[in-house]
Amino acid sequence: MQAHAPYHIAHIYLDQLSALPVPDLRRQASYLVFWWDSVALGHLFIGTDEKLSDASFRDKFIAAIRPAVEQYTASMHTKEAHWEELLQHRRYEEWKRWMDTAMSAWTAAAIPEKVPVSVVICTRDRASFLQNCLRQLSRLTCLPEEVIVVDNAPVNDDTKEVVLQFEGVTYVREPRPGLDIARNTGVLSATMPIVAYTDDDVEVHPLWVYRVWQTFQDKAVAAMTGLVIAAKLDTEAQLIFEKHWSFNRGFTDKVYDAVYFNKTLAKGPPVWEIGAGANMAFRKEVLEKVGLFDELLDVGAAGCNGDSEMWYRILESGHTILYNPRAVVHHEHRREIEGLKKQIFYYLRGFTTAALLQQRLRQEAGYKRHLFQVLPPYYMKLIWKGFPFYHFQYRTLWAEIKGVLSGLAFYIRNRRPASK
């Protein structure tokens, strides 16, 4: 008996349909992503055990896209329920005309051929992944001025040979292992005012670089993150990650600024919710001011979380970060449970170390409270709920707990004087 049935991923472009489709769940579970042109509006997980009528599917669909539709149509001053009524009464063509008007400001634009962005890809001995990533970047509607591949502690020349296949891509060898070391090498090599990072295991949307550049047209934005959509949900590990550890931060814009920072400071700003390192960008001048990525948080050291620790420092310095869901990449999650457990272990190890480092920047930050008062009862509850079999999301539970404890031990061994 198969332990996990794969989910079929379907991208549904609502502007191209004459009616709303109802998925056929008789054979396979579905993960549906709804789009209007190049803008993702929402998503749905639908299992094979769900018995959906046309009406119940419409209700789920409307709920899934409601936050994004309300954001994008806020300036229309239309009665809130108007568009929902059109869908409920199957007046799809009328709804499409309304959406065409509402979304025109978000989809119709004169897109430049090239923009002043440096794209940095940090990679280590994954030539086949890198080749696919570079191929995608070379086909973008709007190209970056610069693409930099940082070859991190390679064991052979495979990465360099892949880079040589792509005209205009800069190859930089970094002999010291560590993602944040590689990120720092990338930003130091970049010559453009905006530095965007993505991973070698992602596929970028054709407008990704344009949307990144567009975000920084707001001079108040110091950094940004974007939407990360699962590329495959073939295995249990991939589904666990997407449902419980997802890089997807939603389909509406989010602003993280001084108001957000001060409002959440007492409990410890949850900067890990801002985005994912697979889809982030910075003004280079901001990185030069707040400092580069903390190399103590690398996988070979604390674990990871160099990205969220950087977001904390940017916010702590009074800058603004924007989550822009129109900047989209597709990420292939780890396929195997053991690989997922290892990933989660290092996430929690890095999270714990980063939280304590952030606490030292601002003593009033509530990270110690989170670690020592919130997490223990939280994990006790999960241990009880998962007992005795620890299936599905509980399969990573012990890796999480070990990661927290390992992070505490690492921080104690490597603590350094506070900067303030």
C-alpha positions as CSV (number, residue, x, y, z in Angstrom):
1,M,0.0,0.0,0.0
2,Q,1.3,3.4,-1.0
3,A,2.2,5.5,2.1
4,H,1.5,8.8,0.3
5,A,-0.5,9.7,-2.7
6,P,1.1,12.5,-4.7
7,Y,-0.8,15.8,-5.2
8,H,-1.3,17.0,-8.8
9,I,-0.3,20.6,-9.0
10,A,-2.5,22.6,-11.4
11,H,-2.0,26.3,-12.2
12,I,-5.4,27.7,-13.2
13,Y,-5.4,31.0,-15.2
14,L,-8.8,32.4,-14.5
15,D,-8.5,35.1,-17.1
16,Q,-8.3,32.4,-19.8
17,L,-11.3,30.4,-18.8
18,S,-14.9,30.6,-19.8
19,A,-16.2,28.9,-16.6
20,L,-14.8,27.9,-13.2
21,P,-13.5,24.3,-13.4
22,V,-14.2,21.7,-10.7
23,P,-11.3,19.4,-10.2
24,D,-11.7,15.6,-10.8
25,L,-10.6,14.1,-7.5
26,R,-11.5,10.5,-8.3
27,R,-7.9,9.6,-9.1
28,Q,-5.6,12.1,-7.5
29,A,-5.5,14.8,-4.9
30,S,-4.9,18.3,-6.2
31,Y,-3.0,21.4,-5.2
32,L,-4.6,24.3,-7.2
33,V,-3.0,27.7,-7.7
34,F,-5.3,30.4,-9.1
35,W,-3.8,33.2,-11.3
36,W,-5.0,36.3,-13.0
37,D,-2.5,36.8,-15.8
38,S,0.9,37.0,-14.0
39,V,-0.6,37.6,-10.6
40,A,-1.2,34.6,-8.2
41,L,-4.4,35.1,-6.3
42,G,-4.7,32.1,-4.0
43,H,-4.4,28.3,-3.6
44,L,-6.3,25.2,-2.4
45,F,-5.3,21.8,-1.2
46,I,-8.0,19.3,-2.1
47,G,-7.7,15.7,-1.0
48,T,-9.3,12.7,-2.6
49,D,-11.4,12.1,0.5
50,E,-13.2,15.5,0.0
51,K,-16.6,15.2,-1.6
52,L,-17.1,18.5,-3.4
53,S,-20.2,19.7,-5.1
54,D,-20.0,22.6,-7.6
55,A,-21.3,24.9,-4.9
56,S,-18.9,23.8,-2.2
57,F,-15.9,24.1,-4.6
58,R,-17.0,27.6,-5.5
59,D,-17.2,28.5,-1.8
60,K,-13.7,27.2,-1.2
61,F,-12.4,29.0,-4.3
62,I,-13.9,32.3,-3.3
63,A,-12.4,32.0,0.2
64,A,-9.0,31.2,-1.3
65,I,-8.8,34.2,-3.6
66,R,-10.8,36.7,-1.4
67,P,-7.8,38.4,0.4
68,A,-5.9,39.0,-2.8
69,V,-9.0,40.1,-4.8
70,E,-9.9,42.5,-2.1
71,Q,-6.4,44.0,-2.0
72,Y,-6.2,44.4,-5.8
73,T,-9.7,45.9,-6.1
74,A,-9.6,48.1,-3.0
75,S,-9.5,51.3,-5.1
76,M,-12.6,50.4,-7.1
77,H,-15.0,51.3,-4.2
78,T,-17.3,48.4,-5.3
79,K,-19.6,46.9,-2.7
80,E,-17.5,44.1,-1.1
81,A,-19.8,41.2,-1.9
82,H,-20.4,42.2,-5.5
83,W,-17.7,40.1,-7.1
84,E,-18.6,37.1,-4.9
85,E,-22.2,37.3,-6.0
86,L,-21.2,37.2,-9.6
87,L,-19.3,33.9,-9.0
88,Q,-22.0,32.4,-6.8
89,H,-24.5,33.0,-9.5
90,R,-22.2,31.6,-12.2
91,R,-21.9,34.9,-14.0
92,Y,-18.3,34.2,-14.8
93,E,-18.0,36.3,-18.0
94,E,-19.3,39.3,-16.1
95,W,-16.9,38.6,-13.3
96,K,-14.0,38.4,-15.8
97,R,-14.9,41.8,-17.2
98,W,-14.9,43.3,-13.7
99,M,-11.6,41.6,-12.9
100,D,-10.1,42.9,-16.2
101,T,-10.8,46.4,-15.1
102,A,-9.6,45.8,-11.5
103,M,-6.4,44.0,-12.4
104,S,-5.3,46.2,-15.3
105,A,-3.1,48.3,-13.1
106,W,-1.3,45.2,-11.8
107,T,-0.9,43.3,-15.0
108,A,-0.5,45.8,-17.9
109,A,2.9,47.5,-17.9
110,A,5.6,48.5,-20.3
111,I,8.2,45.9,-19.2
112,P,11.9,46.9,-19.8
113,E,14.2,44.3,-21.4
114,K,16.8,44.7,-18.7
115,V,17.0,46.2,-15.2
116,P,19.8,47.1,-12.8
117,V,19.6,44.0,-10.6
118,S,22.4,41.5,-9.7
119,V,21.0,38.0,-9.3
120,V,23.1,35.8,-7.0
121,I,22.8,32.1,-6.9
122,C,24.8,30.2,-4.2
123,T,25.3,26.6,-5.1
124,R,27.4,23.6,-4.1
125,D,27.9,20.6,-6.3
126,R,24.4,20.6,-7.8
127,A,25.3,21.2,-11.5
128,S,22.1,19.8,-12.9
129,F,19.9,22.0,-10.7
130,L,22.0,25.0,-11.5
131,Q,21.8,24.4,-15.2
132,N,18.0,24.4,-15.1
133,C,17.9,27.5,-12.9
134,L,20.3,29.4,-15.3
135,R,18.2,28.3,-18.3
136,Q,15.1,29.8,-16.7
137,L,16.9,33.0,-15.9
138,S,18.1,33.3,-19.5
139,R,14.5,33.2,-20.7
140,L,13.0,35.9,-18.5
141,T,10.8,38.5,-20.0
142,C,12.9,41.1,-18.2
143,L,16.6,40.3,-17.7
144,P,18.9,41.3,-14.8
145,E,22.0,43.3,-15.7
146,E,24.1,40.7,-13.9
147,V,23.9,37.0,-12.8
148,I,26.5,35.8,-10.4
149,V,27.0,32.1,-9.5
150,V,28.9,31.6,-6.2
151,D,30.5,28.1,-6.3
152,N,30.7,27.2,-2.6
153,A,33.5,24.9,-1.6
154,P,33.2,22.7,-4.7
155,V,34.7,19.2,-5.0
156,N,35.0,19.4,-8.8
157,D,34.6,21.8,-11.7
158,D,31.1,20.8,-12.8
159,T,29.5,24.1,-11.6
160,K,32.1,26.1,-13.5
161,E,31.5,24.1,-16.6
162,V,27.8,24.8,-16.4
163,V,28.3,28.5,-15.9
164,L,30.5,28.6,-19.0
165,Q,27.5,27.5,-21.1
166,F,25.6,30.7,-20.3
167,E,26.9,33.9,-21.8
168,G,27.2,36.8,-19.4
169,V,27.0,34.8,-16.2
170,T,29.8,35.6,-13.7
171,Y,31.5,32.7,-11.9
172,V,32.9,33.2,-8.5
173,R,34.6,30.4,-6.5
174,E,34.3,30.6,-2.7
175,P,36.4,27.9,-1.1
176,R,35.0,28.4,2.4
177,P,31.8,26.3,2.9
178,G,28.7,28.0,4.2
179,L,25.6,29.5,2.6
180,D,26.0,32.9,4.4
181,I,29.7,33.0,3.4
182,A,28.6,32.4,-0.2
183,R,25.9,35.1,0.1
184,N,28.4,37.6,1.3
185,T,30.8,36.7,-1.5
186,G,27.9,37.3,-3.9
187,V,27.0,40.7,-2.6
188,L,30.6,41.8,-2.5
189,S,30.9,40.7,-6.2
190,A,27.7,42.5,-7.2
191,T,27.9,45.7,-9.1
192,M,24.2,46.6,-9.3
193,P,22.3,48.6,-6.6
194,I,19.8,45.8,-6.1
195,V,21.0,42.3,-5.1
196,A,18.5,39.5,-5.5
197,Y,19.0,36.0,-4.2
198,T,17.5,32.7,-5.4
199,D,18.4,29.1,-5.0
200,D,19.7,26.6,-7.6
201,D,16.6,24.4,-7.1
202,V,14.0,27.0,-8.0
203,E,12.3,27.9,-11.3
204,V,11.7,31.6,-11.5
205,H,8.6,33.2,-13.0
206,P,9.2,35.0,-16.3
207,L,8.5,38.3,-14.6
208,W,10.5,37.6,-11.4
209,V,13.4,40.0,-11.9
210,Y,11.0,42.7,-13.2
211,R,8.8,42.4,-10.0
212,V,11.9,42.5,-7.8
213,W,13.1,45.7,-9.5
214,Q,9.6,47.1,-9.4
215,T,9.4,46.6,-5.7
216,F,12.4,48.9,-5.1
217,Q,10.9,51.8,-7.1
218,D,9.5,52.6,-3.7
219,K,12.4,54.4,-2.2
220,A,11.3,53.4,1.3
221,V,11.9,49.7,0.6
222,A,15.3,48.4,1.9
223,A,14.6,44.7,1.2
224,M,11.9,42.5,-0.2
225,T,10.8,38.9,-0.3
226,G,8.4,37.2,-2.7
227,L,6.0,34.3,-3.2
228,V,7.5,30.8,-3.2
229,I,5.2,28.1,-4.7
230,A,5.9,24.4,-4.4
231,A,7.1,23.0,-7.7
232,K,6.3,19.3,-6.8
233,L,4.2,17.5,-4.2
234,D,5.1,14.0,-5.2
235,T,6.2,12.7,-1.8
236,E,5.1,12.7,1.8
237,A,8.2,14.8,2.8
238,Q,7.3,17.5,0.2
239,L,3.7,17.6,1.4
240,I,4.7,17.8,5.0
241,F,7.0,20.7,4.2
242,E,4.5,22.6,2.2
243,K,1.7,22.2,4.7
244,H,3.7,22.8,7.9
245,W,7.0,24.6,7.0
246,S,6.0,26.3,3.7
247,F,8.0,29.1,2.2
248,N,4.7,30.5,0.9
249,R,3.8,33.6,2.8
250,G,0.5,34.3,1.1
251,F,-0.9,36.2,-1.8
252,T,-1.2,39.7,-0.5
253,D,1.4,42.4,0.1
254,K,2.8,42.7,3.6
255,V,4.8,45.6,5.0
256,Y,7.4,45.0,7.8
257,D,8.6,48.3,9.2
258,A,9.3,50.2,12.4
259,V,5.6,49.9,13.5
260,Y,5.7,46.1,13.0
261,F,9.1,45.8,14.8
262,N,8.1,47.8,17.8
263,K,4.7,46.2,18.0
264,T,6.2,42.7,18.1
265,L,9.4,43.5,20.1
266,A,8.1,42.3,23.5
267,K,7.4,38.8,22.2
268,G,10.4,38.7,19.8
269,P,9.6,39.9,16.2
270,P,8.8,36.7,14.2
271,V,11.1,37.7,11.3
272,W,11.2,34.1,10.1
273,E,7.7,34.8,8.7
274,I,8.9,37.6,6.4
275,G,9.9,35.3,3.6
276,A,12.4,32.7,2.3
277,G,16.0,33.0,1.2
278,A,15.1,31.4,-2.1
279,N,13.3,34.6,-3.1
280,M,14.7,37.8,-1.4
281,A,16.5,41.0,-2.5
282,F,18.2,43.9,-0.9
283,R,19.5,47.4,-1.7
284,K,23.2,46.8,-1.7
285,E,23.8,50.1,0.2
286,V,21.6,48.8,3.0
287,L,23.7,45.6,3.4
288,E,26.8,47.8,3.5
289,K,25.3,49.8,6.3
290,V,23.8,47.1,8.5
291,G,26.5,44.5,7.8
292,L,26.7,41.3,5.8
293,F,25.1,38.0,6.6
294,D,26.2,36.5,9.9
295,E,28.4,33.6,9.0
296,L,28.0,32.0,12.5
297,L,24.5,30.9,11.3
298,D,25.8,28.7,8.4
299,V,24.9,25.0,8.2
300,G,28.4,24.0,9.2
301,A,28.1,26.2,12.2
302,A,24.8,27.1,13.9
303,G,22.5,25.7,11.2
304,C,20.9,28.4,9.0
305,N,18.5,31.4,9.5
306,G,21.0,33.9,8.1
307,D,18.3,35.4,6.1
308,S,15.8,36.0,9.0
309,E,18.7,37.3,11.2
310,M,19.5,39.8,8.4
311,W,15.8,40.9,8.2
312,Y,15.9,41.5,12.0
313,R,18.9,43.7,11.7
314,I,17.4,45.7,8.8
315,L,14.2,46.3,10.8
316,E,16.1,47.0,14.0
317,S,18.0,49.7,12.0
318,G,14.6,51.4,11.1
319,H,14.3,50.2,7.5
320,T,11.3,48.7,5.7
321,I,10.9,45.2,4.1
322,L,8.1,44.5,1.7
323,Y,6.7,41.1,0.9
324,N,5.6,41.2,-2.8
325,P,3.6,38.1,-3.9
326,R,3.9,39.2,-7.5
327,A,7.6,38.2,-7.5
328,V,7.2,34.4,-7.8
329,V,9.5,31.4,-7.8
330,H,8.7,27.7,-7.7
331,H,10.8,25.6,-5.3
332,E,11.4,21.9,-5.3
333,H,11.3,20.7,-1.7
334,R,13.3,17.8,-0.4
335,R,11.8,14.5,-1.5
336,E,12.9,12.1,1.3
337,I,11.8,12.1,5.0
338,E,15.4,11.8,6.3
339,G,16.4,14.8,4.2
340,L,13.5,16.8,5.6
341,K,14.3,15.8,9.1
342,K,17.9,17.0,8.6
343,Q,16.6,20.3,7.1
344,I,14.2,20.9,10.0
345,F,16.9,20.1,12.5
346,Y,19.2,22.8,11.1
347,Y,16.3,25.2,10.8
348,L,15.5,25.0,14.5
349,R,19.2,25.0,15.4
350,G,19.8,28.1,13.4
351,F,16.5,29.6,14.6
352,T,17.5,29.2,18.2
353,T,21.0,30.7,17.7
354,A,19.6,33.6,15.7
355,A,17.0,34.3,18.3
356,L,19.6,34.6,21.0
357,L,21.8,36.7,18.8
358,Q,18.9,39.0,18.1
359,Q,18.1,39.2,21.8
360,R,21.6,40.5,22.4
361,L,21.0,43.3,19.9
362,R,17.9,44.5,21.8
363,Q,17.6,43.2,25.4
364,E,13.9,44.1,25.5
365,A,13.2,41.7,22.6
366,G,11.2,38.7,23.9
367,Y,13.1,35.9,22.2
368,K,14.3,34.3,25.5
369,R,10.7,34.2,26.7
370,H,9.7,32.6,23.4
371,L,12.4,29.9,23.7
372,F,12.0,29.2,27.4
373,Q,8.4,29.8,28.1
374,V,6.5,29.4,24.8
375,L,8.3,26.5,23.1
376,P,8.4,24.0,26.0
377,P,4.6,23.8,26.4
378,Y,4.2,23.9,22.7
379,Y,6.4,20.9,22.1
380,M,4.8,19.0,25.1
381,K,1.5,19.5,23.4
382,L,2.8,18.1,20.1
383,I,4.4,15.2,21.8
384,W,1.1,14.3,23.4
385,K,-0.9,14.9,20.2
386,G,1.4,12.8,18.1
387,F,1.7,9.9,20.5
388,P,2.3,7.0,19.9
389,F,2.9,6.8,16.1
390,Y,4.0,10.3,15.2
391,H,2.7,10.3,11.7
392,F,2.8,13.0,9.0
393,Q,3.8,16.4,10.5
394,Y,4.9,14.7,13.7
395,R,7.6,12.8,11.9
396,T,9.9,15.8,12.2
397,L,9.0,16.5,15.9
398,W,12.1,15.0,17.4
399,A,14.3,16.6,14.8
400,E,12.8,20.0,15.8
401,I,13.3,19.5,19.5
402,K,16.9,18.3,19.0
403,G,17.5,21.3,16.8
404,V,16.4,23.7,19.5
405,L,18.6,22.0,22.1
406,S,21.5,21.9,19.8
407,G,21.1,25.6,19.0
408,L,21.1,26.5,22.7
409,A,24.3,24.5,23.2
410,F,25.9,26.0,20.1
411,Y,25.1,29.5,21.2
412,I,26.5,28.9,24.7
413,R,29.8,27.6,23.3
414,N,30.1,30.4,20.8
415,R,28.5,33.4,22.5
416,R,30.2,36.7,21.8
417,P,30.0,40.2,23.4
418,A,26.8,42.2,22.7
419,S,27.3,44.9,20.1
420,K,25.3,47.4,22.2
